[in-house]
Amino acid sequence: MLAEHKNSGINVAVKIISKAKIEKTFSKNGIEFMESELCEKLTQENCENLLRTLETFEDNEYYYIVTEFMQAGDLFKYICKQPDQPLDEEHAKSVIKQLATGLSVLHSKHIVHRDIKIENILVTSFSRNSTFKLADFGSATQFASASDKADFQVGTHGYLAPEVLKGEDYNCAVDIYSLGAVLHVLLSAKLPFWDEDRSEMRRKVKQEALDLEQDPYTANLSENAKDLLRGMLAKDAAQRFTV
């Protein structure tokens, strides 16, 4: 919801989360809902590539997370407003560098986002020098140490890492895969392994090698761009690039 802060008069965004829905989605599976706590922790890091939380509170029915208001919207809207689609490599590089900066803060705190996608990336403007911010930490969790793993399946199809689809334990490497999928969208205007049949797309993600040479959407990319995509979208999480 769009709201106005009474004392300052500035516009803010308020995310309103049903406690009954959290109970159904998280608690019954033994998963701790951490969004309010993580939003406050991450705001203390003062990273311009993470959406800033101004306040959190709750009542009997809802949690409320008050954040800065991003009038330009999300990365999907940003892409649609650009004169060149897909983005050229220099343009895409500036976007990914900013998102990797935000992600590095999460991973340094052993926080895994688990739902990085273009709709969860907000922008300050539609210009090439816009600031890009990771947002929506509703699926995020924090590990006690770098060696910890999770098994709760959460995320968005097309951005989910192979190990999540296979039901295997996973770590922060799933975020690198998702960010690699975002980079693929920026450079080719489509998700890697895209298929209208969701079950077929899941099969491709789990089993098929990433072929950038035969795909007309990616064949003309530079070798540096292809190398980055291969490293971020590696099937084996242990071989995947770190942030």
Secondary structure, DSSP 8 states (H G I E B T S, - for coil): -EEE-TTT--EEEEEEEEHHHHHHHTGGGT----HHHHHHHHHTTT-TTB--EEEEEE-SSEEEEEEE--TT-BHHHHHHHSSSSS--HHHHHHHHHHHHHHHHHHHHTTEE-S---GGGEEES-SSTT--EEE---TT-EE-SSTT--B----S-TTT--HHHHTT--B-THHHHHHHHHHHHHHHHSS-TT--SSHHHHHHHHHHS---SSS-TTTTTS-HHHHHHHHHHT-SSGGGS---
